[in-house]
Amino acid sequence: MGSETFLEVILAILLPPVGVFLRYGCGVEFWIDLLLTILGYIPGIIYAIYVLVG
């Protein structure tokens, strides 16, 4: 895992949509993560880490 991915994962834990936005922009991944974060913070974190690492 590179330093860029490490920083994205840290951002994904603190502010999940921001971490996803930095990699994918306003793509569908960002909107799914934003919706999950609004519905519940933990699902947003889990999805963000899944998208960034996977």
N, CA, C and O atoms as a Tripos MOL2 file, in Angstrom:
@<TRIPOS>MOLECULE
protein
  216   215    54     0     0
PROTEIN
NO_CHARGES

@<TRIPOS>ATOM
      1 N           0.8660   -1.1780    0.0000 N.3       1 MET1
      2 CA          0.0000    0.0000    0.0000 C.3       1 MET1
      3 C           0.9040    1.2300    0.0000 C.2       1 MET1
      4 O           1.7550    1.3870    0.8750 O.2       1 MET1
      5 N           0.7090    2.0940   -0.9860 N.am      2 GLY2
      6 CA          1.5180    3.2900   -1.1160 C.3       2 GLY2
      7 C           1.0910    4.3840   -0.1540 C.2       2 GLY2
      8 O           0.0510    4.2780    0.4960 O.2       2 GLY2
      9 N           1.8880    5.4240   -0.0650 N.am      3 SER3
     10 CA          1.5740    6.5190    0.8520 C.3       3 SER3
     11 C           0.3070    7.2600    0.4170 C.2       3 SER3
     12 O          -0.4310    7.7790    1.2550 O.2       3 SER3
     13 N           0.0590    7.3060   -0.8920 N.am      4 GLU4
     14 CA         -1.1570    7.9690   -1.3810 C.3       4 GLU4
     15 C          -2.4020    7.2080   -0.9170 C.2       4 GLU4
     16 O          -3.3710    7.8170   -0.4640 O.2       4 GLU4
     17 N          -2.3730    5.8810   -1.0300 N.am      5 THR5
     18 CA         -3.5000    5.0680   -0.5820 C.3       5 THR5
     19 C          -3.6640    5.1810    0.9180 C.2       5 THR5
     20 O          -4.7890    5.2290    1.4150 O.2       5 THR5
     21 N          -2.5620    5.2250    1.6480 N.am      6 PHE6
     22 CA         -2.6170    5.3590    3.1010 C.3       6 PHE6
     23 C          -3.3160    6.6590    3.4920 C.2       6 PHE6
     24 O          -4.1570    6.6580    4.3910 O.2       6 PHE6
     25 N          -2.9840    7.7530    2.8400 N.am      7 LEU7
     26 CA         -3.6310    9.0350    3.1330 C.3       7 LEU7
     27 C          -5.1090    9.0120    2.7690 C.2       7 LEU7
     28 O          -5.9380    9.5800    3.4800 O.2       7 LEU7
     29 N          -5.4380    8.3560    1.6600 N.am      8 GLU8
     30 CA         -6.8460    8.2500    1.2700 C.3       8 GLU8
     31 C          -7.6420    7.4430    2.2910 C.2       8 GLU8
     32 O          -8.7860    7.7850    2.5920 O.2       8 GLU8
     33 N          -7.0450    6.3720    2.8290 N.am      9 VAL9
     34 CA         -7.7290    5.5600    3.8370 C.3       9 VAL9
     35 C          -7.9170    6.3620    5.1210 C.2       9 VAL9
     36 O          -8.9730    6.2670    5.7470 O.2       9 VAL9
     37 N          -6.9290    7.1430    5.5260 N.am     10 ILE10
     38 CA         -7.0690    7.9940    6.7120 C.3      10 ILE10
     39 C          -8.2050    8.9890    6.4990 C.2      10 ILE10
     40 O          -9.0260    9.1920    7.3930 O.2      10 ILE10
     41 N          -8.2600    9.6100    5.3270 N.am     11 LEU11
     42 CA         -9.3610   10.5320    5.0180 C.3      11 LEU11
     43 C         -10.6890    9.7970    4.9780 C.2      11 LEU11
     44 O         -11.7140   10.3450    5.3840 O.2      11 LEU11
     45 N         -10.6840    8.5560    4.4910 N.am     12 ALA12
     46 CA        -11.9200    7.7760    4.4250 C.3      12 ALA12
     47 C         -12.4520    7.4700    5.8180 C.2      12 ALA12
     48 O         -13.6620    7.3470    6.0040 O.2      12 ALA12
     49 N         -11.5760    7.3480    6.7850 N.am     13 ILE13
     50 CA        -12.0170    7.0990    8.1600 C.3      13 ILE13
     51 C         -12.5720    8.3880    8.7710 C.2      13 ILE13
     52 O         -13.5860    8.3560    9.4680 O.2      13 ILE13
     53 N         -11.9200    9.5040    8.5170 N.am     14 LEU14
     54 CA        -12.3600   10.7770    9.0960 C.3      14 LEU14
     55 C         -13.5750   11.3510    8.3740 C.2      14 LEU14
     56 O         -14.5680   11.7100    9.0060 O.2      14 LEU14
     57 N         -13.4910   11.4350    7.0510 N.am     15 LEU15
     58 CA        -14.5730   11.9750    6.2080 C.3      15 LEU15
     59 C         -14.6980   11.0790    4.9820 C.2      15 LEU15
     60 O         -14.0590   11.3420    3.9630 O.2      15 LEU15
     61 N         -15.5040   10.0310    5.0600 N.am     16 PRO16
     62 CA        -15.5490    9.0340    3.9860 C.3      16 PRO16
     63 C         -15.7610    9.5770    2.5710 C.2      16 PRO16
     64 O         -15.0450    9.1510    1.6650 O.2      16 PRO16
     65 N         -16.7010   10.4870    2.3330 N.am     17 PRO17
     66 CA        -16.8810   10.9450    0.9470 C.3      17 PRO17
     67 C         -15.6660   11.6900    0.3880 C.2      17 PRO17
     68 O         -15.4280   11.6580   -0.8190 O.2      17 PRO17
     69 N         -14.9040   12.3540    1.2430 N.am     18 VAL18
     70 CA        -13.7370   13.1070    0.7640 C.3      18 VAL18
     71 C         -12.6660   12.1510    0.2420 C.2      18 VAL18
     72 O         -12.0570   12.4010   -0.7980 O.2      18 VAL18
     73 N         -12.4400   11.0550    0.9690 N.am     19 GLY19
     74 CA        -11.4510   10.0840    0.5190 C.3      19 GLY19
     75 C         -11.8070    9.4820   -0.8280 C.2      19 GLY19
     76 O         -10.9350    9.2990   -1.6780 O.2      19 GLY19
     77 N         -13.0730    9.1760   -1.0270 N.am     20 VAL20
     78 CA        -13.5270    8.6040   -2.2990 C.3      20 VAL20
     79 C         -13.4900    9.6700   -3.3960 C.2      20 VAL20
     80 O         -13.1330    9.3730   -4.5360 O.2      20 VAL20
     81 N         -13.8540   10.9000   -3.0580 N.am     21 PHE21
     82 CA        -13.8570   11.9840   -4.0430 C.3      21 PHE21
     83 C         -12.4590   12.2360   -4.6020 C.2      21 PHE21
     84 O         -12.3110   12.5020   -5.7950 O.2      21 PHE21
     85 N         -11.4410   12.1550   -3.7600 N.am     22 LEU22
     86 CA        -10.0850   12.4220   -4.2280 C.3      22 LEU22
     87 C          -9.6400   11.4170   -5.2800 C.2      22 LEU22
     88 O          -8.8440   11.7530   -6.1560 O.2      22 LEU22
     89 N         -10.1420   10.1910   -5.2050 N.am     23 ARG23
     90 CA         -9.7390    9.2020   -6.1970 C.3      23 ARG23
     91 C         -10.6790    9.1670   -7.4070 C.2      23 ARG23
     92 O         -10.2100    9.0690   -8.5410 O.2      23 ARG23
     93 N         -11.9790    9.2440   -7.1890 N.am     24 TYR24
     94 CA        -12.9450    9.0220   -8.2680 C.3      24 TYR24
     95 C         -13.6800   10.2770   -8.7280 C.2      24 TYR24
     96 O         -14.4290   10.2160   -9.7030 O.2      24 TYR24
     97 N         -13.4920   11.4100   -8.0580 N.am     25 GLY25
     98 CA        -14.2260   12.6120   -8.4290 C.3      25 GLY25
     99 C         -15.7060   12.4420   -8.1060 C.2      25 GLY25
    100 O         -16.0560   11.7830   -7.1270 O.2      25 GLY25
    101 N         -16.5680   13.0280   -8.9150 N.am     26 CYS26
    102 CA        -18.0130   12.9360   -8.6610 C.3      26 CYS26
    103 C         -18.6310   11.7370   -9.3670 C.2      26 CYS26
    104 O         -19.7380   11.8250   -9.8970 O.2      26 CYS26
    105 N         -17.9210   10.6300   -9.3730 N.am     27 GLY27
    106 CA        -18.4360    9.4050   -9.9860 C.3      27 GLY27
    107 C         -19.4780    8.7460   -9.0990 C.2      27 GLY27
    108 O         -19.8310    9.2520   -8.0340 O.2      27 GLY27
    109 N         -19.9550    7.6130   -9.5640 N.am     28 VAL28
    110 CA        -21.0160    6.9050   -8.8520 C.3      28 VAL28
    111 C         -20.5300    6.4210   -7.4750 C.2      28 VAL28
    112 O         -21.3230    6.3300   -6.5380 O.2      28 VAL28
    113 N         -19.2400    6.1140   -7.3500 N.am     29 GLU29
    114 CA        -18.7020    5.6730   -6.0650 C.3      29 GLU29
    115 C         -18.8530    6.7600   -5.0040 C.2      29 GLU29
    116 O         -19.1850    6.4800   -3.8530 O.2      29 GLU29
    117 N         -18.6030    8.0040   -5.4110 N.am     30 PHE30
    118 CA        -18.7390    9.1280   -4.4770 C.3      30 PHE30
    119 C         -20.1690    9.2670   -3.9890 C.2      30 PHE30
    120 O         -20.4030    9.4370   -2.7930 O.2      30 PHE30
    121 N         -21.1390    9.1970   -4.9140 N.am     31 TRP31
    122 CA        -22.5400    9.3990   -4.5330 C.3      31 TRP31
    123 C         -23.0500    8.2590   -3.6560 C.2      31 TRP31
    124 O         -23.8300    8.4890   -2.7320 O.2      31 TRP31
    125 N         -22.6150    7.0310   -3.9390 N.am     32 ILE32
    126 CA        -23.0070    5.9040   -3.0860 C.3      32 ILE32
    127 C         -22.4440    6.1070   -1.6860 C.2      32 ILE32
    128 O         -23.1400    5.9020   -0.6910 O.2      32 ILE32
    129 N         -21.1740    6.5110   -1.6160 N.am     33 ASP33
    130 CA        -20.5480    6.7150   -0.3080 C.3      33 ASP33
    131 C         -21.1950    7.8700    0.4470 C.2      33 ASP33
    132 O         -21.3710    7.7880    1.6620 O.2      33 ASP33
    133 N         -21.5490    8.9350   -0.2460 N.am     34 LEU34
    134 CA        -22.2110   10.0640    0.3970 C.3      34 LEU34
    135 C         -23.5560    9.6300    0.9810 C.2      34 LEU34
    136 O         -23.8880    9.9820    2.1130 O.2      34 LEU34
    137 N         -24.3150    8.8760    0.2160 N.am     35 LEU35
    138 CA        -25.6060    8.3830    0.6890 C.3      35 LEU35
    139 C         -25.4330    7.4710    1.9070 C.2      35 LEU35
    140 O         -26.1660    7.5980    2.8870 O.2      35 LEU35
    141 N         -24.4650    6.5540    1.8430 N.am     36 LEU36
    142 CA        -24.2270    5.6610    2.9820 C.3      36 LEU36
    143 C         -23.7650    6.4310    4.2150 C.2      36 LEU36
    144 O         -24.1310    6.0830    5.3380 O.2      36 LEU36
    145 N         -22.9680    7.4680    4.0120 N.am     37 THR37
    146 CA        -22.5000    8.2710    5.1460 C.3      37 THR37
    147 C         -23.6520    9.0500    5.7660 C.2      37 THR37
    148 O         -23.7090    9.2010    6.9860 O.2      37 THR37
    149 N         -24.5660    9.5430    4.9440 N.am     38 ILE38
    150 CA        -25.7320   10.2530    5.4780 C.3      38 ILE38
    151 C         -26.6230    9.3010    6.2660 C.2      38 ILE38
    152 O         -27.1440    9.6560    7.3230 O.2      38 ILE38
    153 N         -26.7920    8.0870    5.7420 N.am     39 LEU39
    154 CA        -27.6440    7.1070    6.4190 C.3      39 LEU39
    155 C         -26.9990    6.5560    7.6870 C.2      39 LEU39
    156 O         -27.6960    6.2120    8.6420 O.2      39 LEU39
    157 N         -25.6980    6.4740    7.6980 N.am     40 GLY40
    158 CA        -24.9850    5.9880    8.8680 C.3      40 GLY40
    159 C         -23.4960    6.1280    8.6370 C.2      40 GLY40
    160 O         -22.9890    5.7320    7.5870 O.2      40 GLY40
    161 N         -22.8010    6.6770    9.5880 N.am     41 TYR41
    162 CA        -21.3820    6.9840    9.4180 C.3      41 TYR41
    163 C         -20.5460    5.7260    9.1760 C.2      41 TYR41
    164 O         -19.6590    5.7280    8.3230 O.2      41 TYR41
    165 N         -20.8200    4.6650    9.9120 N.am     42 ILE42
    166 CA        -20.0360    3.4290    9.8130 C.3      42 ILE42
    167 C         -20.1710    2.7810    8.4250 C.2      42 ILE42
    168 O         -19.1520    2.3940    7.8540 O.2      42 ILE42
    169 N         -21.3810    2.6440    7.8570 N.am     43 PRO43
    170 CA        -21.4580    2.0920    6.4950 C.3      43 PRO43
    171 C         -20.6800    2.9280    5.4740 C.2      43 PRO43
    172 O         -20.1110    2.3780    4.5310 O.2      43 PRO43
    173 N         -20.6520    4.2320    5.6540 N.am     44 GLY44
    174 CA        -19.8740    5.0950    4.7600 C.3      44 GLY44
    175 C         -18.3920    4.8100    4.8510 C.2      44 GLY44
    176 O         -17.7020    4.7900    3.8320 O.2      44 GLY44
    177 N         -17.8900    4.5900    6.0600 N.am     45 ILE45
    178 CA        -16.4730    4.2650    6.2620 C.3      45 ILE45
    179 C         -16.1460    2.9200    5.6300 C.2      45 ILE45
    180 O         -15.1470    2.7830    4.9240 O.2      45 ILE45
    181 N         -16.9880    1.9350    5.8850 N.am     46 ILE46
    182 CA        -16.7390    0.5900    5.3630 C.3      46 ILE46
    183 C         -16.7120    0.6110    3.8360 C.2      46 ILE46
    184 O         -15.8190    0.0260    3.2240 O.2      46 ILE46
    185 N         -17.6750    1.2770    3.2240 N.am     47 TYR47
    186 CA        -17.7080    1.3350    1.7590 C.3      47 TYR47
    187 C         -16.5070    2.1050    1.2140 C.2      47 TYR47
    188 O         -15.9190    1.6950    0.2130 O.2      47 TYR47
    189 N         -16.1380    3.1990    1.8480 N.am     48 ALA48
    190 CA        -15.0070    3.9970    1.3630 C.3      48 ALA48
    191 C         -13.7200    3.1790    1.3980 C.2      48 ALA48
    192 O         -12.9460    3.2000    0.4410 O.2      48 ALA48
    193 N         -13.4890    2.4650    2.4850 N.am     49 ILE49
    194 CA        -12.2760    1.6530    2.5820 C.3      49 ILE49
    195 C         -12.3200    0.5170    1.5630 C.2      49 ILE49
    196 O         -11.3050    0.1920    0.9460 O.2      49 ILE49
    197 N         -13.4890   -0.0840    1.3870 N.am     50 TYR50
    198 CA        -13.6510   -1.1490    0.3950 C.3      50 TYR50
    199 C         -13.3190   -0.6490   -1.0160 C.2      50 TYR50
    200 O         -12.6370   -1.3370   -1.7750 O.2      50 TYR50
    201 N         -13.7980    0.5380   -1.3630 N.am     51 VAL51
    202 CA        -13.5760    1.0930   -2.6940 C.3      51 VAL51
    203 C         -12.1140    1.4900   -2.8760 C.2      51 VAL51
    204 O         -11.5440    1.2570   -3.9420 O.2      51 VAL51
    205 N         -11.4990    2.0810   -1.8590 N.am     52 LEU52
    206 CA        -10.1440    2.5770   -1.9960 C.3      52 LEU52
    207 C          -9.0970    1.4730   -1.9860 C.2      52 LEU52
    208 O          -8.1010    1.5560   -2.7050 O.2      52 LEU52
    209 N          -9.3120    0.4510   -1.1850 N.am     53 VAL53
    210 CA         -8.3130   -0.6090   -1.0640 C.3      53 VAL53
    211 C          -8.5480   -1.7040   -2.1050 C.2      53 VAL53
    212 O          -7.6000   -2.2890   -2.6300 O.2      53 VAL53
    213 N          -9.8130   -1.9710   -2.3920 N.am     54 GLY54
    214 CA        -10.1430   -3.0740   -3.3050 C.3      54 GLY54
    215 C          -9.9770   -2.7900   -4.7380 C.2      54 GLY54
    216 O         -10.2310   -3.6580   -5.5730 O.2      54 GLY54
@<TRIPOS>BOND
     1     1     2 1
     2     2     3 1
     3     3     4 2
     4     3     5 am
     5     5     6 1
     6     6     7 1
     7     7     8 2
     8     7     9 am
     9     9    10 1
    10    10    11 1
    11    11    12 2
    12    11    13 am
    13    13    14 1
    14    14    15 1
    15    15    16 2
    16    15    17 am
    17    17    18 1
    18    18    19 1
    19    19    20 2
    20    19    21 am
    21    21    22 1
    22    22    23 1
    23    23    24 2
    24    23    25 am
    25    25    26 1
    26    26    27 1
    27    27    28 2
    28    27    29 am
    29    29    30 1
    30    30    31 1
    31    31    32 2
    32    31    33 am
    33    33    34 1
    34    34    35 1
    35    35    36 2
    36    35    37 am
    37    37    38 1
    38    38    39 1
    39    39    40 2
    40    39    41 am
    41    41    42 1
    42    42    43 1
    43    43    44 2
    44    43    45 am
    45    45    46 1
    46    46    47 1
    47    47    48 2
    48    47    49 am
    49    49    50 1
    50    50    51 1
    51    51    52 2
    52    51    53 am
    53    53    54 1
    54    54    55 1
    55    55    56 2
    56    55    57 am
    57    57    58 1
    58    58    59 1
    59    59    60 2
    60    59    61 am
    61    61    62 1
    62    62    63 1
    63    63    64 2
    64    63    65 am
    65    65    66 1
    66    66    67 1
    67    67    68 2
    68    67    69 am
    69    69    70 1
    70    70    71 1
    71    71    72 2
    72    71    73 am
    73    73    74 1
    74    74    75 1
    75    75    76 2
    76    75    77 am
    77    77    78 1
    78    78    79 1
    79    79    80 2
    80    79    81 am
    81    81    82 1
    82    82    83 1
    83    83    84 2
    84    83    85 am
    85    85    86 1
    86    86    87 1
    87    87    88 2
    88    87    89 am
    89    89    90 1
    90    90    91 1
    91    91    92 2
    92    91    93 am
    93    93    94 1
    94    94    95 1
    95    95    96 2
    96    95    97 am
    97    97    98 1
    98    98    99 1
    99    99   100 2
   100    99   101 am
   101   101   102 1
   102   102   103 1
   103   103   104 2
   104   103   105 am
   105   105   106 1
   106   106   107 1
   107   107   108 2
   108   107   109 am
   109   109   110 1
   110   110   111 1
   111   111   112 2
   112   111   113 am
   113   113   114 1
   114   114   115 1
   115   115   116 2
   116   115   117 am
   117   117   118 1
   118   118   119 1
   119   119   120 2
   120   119   121 am
   121   121   122 1
   122   122   123 1
   123   123   124 2
   124   123   125 am
   125   125   126 1
   126   126   127 1
   127   127   128 2
   128   127   129 am
   129   129   130 1
   130   130   131 1
   131   131   132 2
   132   131   133 am
   133   133   134 1
   134   134   135 1
   135   135   136 2
   136   135   137 am
   137   137   138 1
   138   138   139 1
   139   139   140 2
   140   139   141 am
   141   141   142 1
   142   142   143 1
   143   143   144 2
   144   143   145 am
   145   145   146 1
   146   146   147 1
   147   147   148 2
   148   147   149 am
   149   149   150 1
   150   150   151 1
   151   151   152 2
   152   151   153 am
   153   153   154 1
   154   154   155 1
   155   155   156 2
   156   155   157 am
   157   157   158 1
   158   158   159 1
   159   159   160 2
   160   159   161 am
   161   161   162 1
   162   162   163 1
   163   163   164 2
   164   163   165 am
   165   165   166 1
   166   166   167 1
   167   167   168 2
   168   167   169 am
   169   169   170 1
   170   170   171 1
   171   171   172 2
   172   171   173 am
   173   173   174 1
   174   174   175 1
   175   175   176 2
   176   175   177 am
   177   177   178 1
   178   178   179 1
   179   179   180 2
   180   179   181 am
   181   181   182 1
   182   182   183 1
   183   183   184 2
   184   183   185 am
   185   185   186 1
   186   186   187 1
   187   187   188 2
   188   187   189 am
   189   189   190 1
   190   190   191 1
   191   191   192 2
   192   191   193 am
   193   193   194 1
   194   194   195 1
   195   195   196 2
   196   195   197 am
   197   197   198 1
   198   198   199 1
   199   199   200 2
   200   199   201 am
   201   201   202 1
   202   202   203 1
   203   203   204 2
   204   203   205 am
   205   205   206 1
   206   206   207 1
   207   207   208 2
   208   207   209 am
   209   209   210 1
   210   210   211 1
   211   211   212 2
   212   211   213 am
   213   213   214 1
   214   214   215 1
   215   215   216 2
@<TRIPOS>SUBSTRUCTURE
     1 MET1         2 RESIDUE 1 A MET
     2 GLY2         6 RESIDUE 1 A GLY
     3 SER3        10 RESIDUE 1 A SER
     4 GLU4        14 RESIDUE 1 A GLU
     5 THR5        18 RESIDUE 1 A THR
     6 PHE6        22 RESIDUE 1 A PHE
     7 LEU7        26 RESIDUE 1 A LEU
     8 GLU8        30 RESIDUE 1 A GLU
     9 VAL9        34 RESIDUE 1 A VAL
    10 ILE10       38 RESIDUE 1 A ILE
    11 LEU11       42 RESIDUE 1 A LEU
    12 ALA12       46 RESIDUE 1 A ALA
    13 ILE13       50 RESIDUE 1 A ILE
    14 LEU14       54 RESIDUE 1 A LEU
    15 LEU15       58 RESIDUE 1 A LEU
    16 PRO16       62 RESIDUE 1 A PRO
    17 PRO17       66 RESIDUE 1 A PRO
    18 VAL18       70 RESIDUE 1 A VAL
    19 GLY19       74 RESIDUE 1 A GLY
    20 VAL20       78 RESIDUE 1 A VAL
    21 PHE21       82 RESIDUE 1 A PHE
    22 LEU22       86 RESIDUE 1 A LEU
    23 ARG23       90 RESIDUE 1 A ARG
    24 TYR24       94 RESIDUE 1 A TYR
    25 GLY25       98 RESIDUE 1 A GLY
    26 CYS26      102 RESIDUE 1 A CYS
    27 GLY27      106 RESIDUE 1 A GLY
    28 VAL28      110 RESIDUE 1 A VAL
    29 GLU29      114 RESIDUE 1 A GLU
    30 PHE30      118 RESIDUE 1 A PHE
    31 TRP31      122 RESIDUE 1 A TRP
    32 ILE32      126 RESIDUE 1 A ILE
    33 ASP33      130 RESIDUE 1 A ASP
    34 LEU34      134 RESIDUE 1 A LEU
    35 LEU35      138 RESIDUE 1 A LEU
    36 LEU36      142 RESIDUE 1 A LEU
    37 THR37      146 RESIDUE 1 A THR
    38 ILE38      150 RESIDUE 1 A ILE
    39 LEU39      154 RESIDUE 1 A LEU
    40 GLY40      158 RESIDUE 1 A GLY
    41 TYR41      162 RESIDUE 1 A TYR
    42 ILE42      166 RESIDUE 1 A ILE
    43 PRO43      170 RESIDUE 1 A PRO
    44 GLY44      174 RESIDUE 1 A GLY
    45 ILE45      178 RESIDUE 1 A ILE
    46 ILE46      182 RESIDUE 1 A ILE
    47 TYR47      186 RESIDUE 1 A TYR
    48 ALA48      190 RESIDUE 1 A ALA
    49 ILE49      194 RESIDUE 1 A ILE
    50 TYR50      198 RESIDUE 1 A TYR
    51 VAL51      202 RESIDUE 1 A VAL
    52 LEU52      206 RESIDUE 1 A LEU
    53 VAL53      210 RESIDUE 1 A VAL
    54 GLY54      214 RESIDUE 1 A GLY
